[in-house]
């Protein structure tokens, strides 16, 4: 703890000396971030709700793309089956 205090004094000695000269309390030298925090906190909360929704949306898109791909493959195979069936029917008709 003492080492930390000494390190703090060494790194901030100019600011501390100015504070003593000007009669400013060292804790007043720390900037008040409450205004910025109050502005940003609602946005962070909103994003926390949006991120899972976006993740789910991305997963749904991925699943939909996979379904579309499988449907295209199915359509291609169905077309090939139709063509083969026509060829088979033509061969049967020629045999008769």
N, C-alpha and C positions, 0 to 999 in steps of 0.2 A: 504494500500500500504506500509506504513511504517512497519507494523507488518510483512509483507511478506519479506521485505528487512532484517529486524532483524533476522527473521527465517532463511533466506538464509545465512546470515553471520554466525549465530550460527552453522548451519549444515555444512558449507563449510569453516570454519575459518582456518583450517590447510592449505587447498589448497590456500586460499587467502593470507595467511601469506607467504607461499612459493612463490607465484606469485609476491608479493611485494618485497621480498628479491631478487628474481632472475630477477626482472624487466620485468616480463611477463605480458602482458595485460590480464585481466580475460577472455575477449572474445576469446583469443587465446587458452585458456584451453579447450574450447569446441571442441570436435572432429568433424572434417568435414566428414559428412556422404554422401556428394554429389556423390562420386565415387560409393559407395554401392547402393545409390538410383538409379543412372543411370544404374547400372547393373540389378537391380531388377525390375525397373519400366516396361521395355518391357515384362518381364515374367509375371508380374501382369496383364498387358493389354491383353496378350495372354490368360491367364487363365480366364479373364473376358469374353472373347468371347467363350471359350471352355465350361464354366459352363452351360450356357443356352443350348448349343448343347447337352451336356451330359444329362441334365435334360430332354430335348425333346427325346433323344435316350432312356432313361429309361422309359419315358411315353409310347413311341412306343412299347418297349419290353413288358411292362405291358399290353397294349392293345392287342398286338399279342398273349400273353399268354392267355388272356381272350377269344380271338377269337378261338384259338386252343382248349381251354377247351369246348367252346360251339360247335365247330365242332365235337369233340369227343362224346359229349352228343348226338348230332344230329345223328351221325353214329350209336351209340348204339341204339337209339330209332328207327332208320330206320331198323336196323337188327331185333329188336323186332317186328316191324310191319310186316316185311317180314315173320318171323316165325309164327306169329299169322295168317297172311293171308294164309300161307300154311296149317296150322291146320284147318282153316275154309274151305279151298278148299277140304281138305281130308274128313272133316265131310260132306260136301255137296255131294261129290262123293259117300260116303257110304250110304247116304239117298236115292240115286237114284236106 
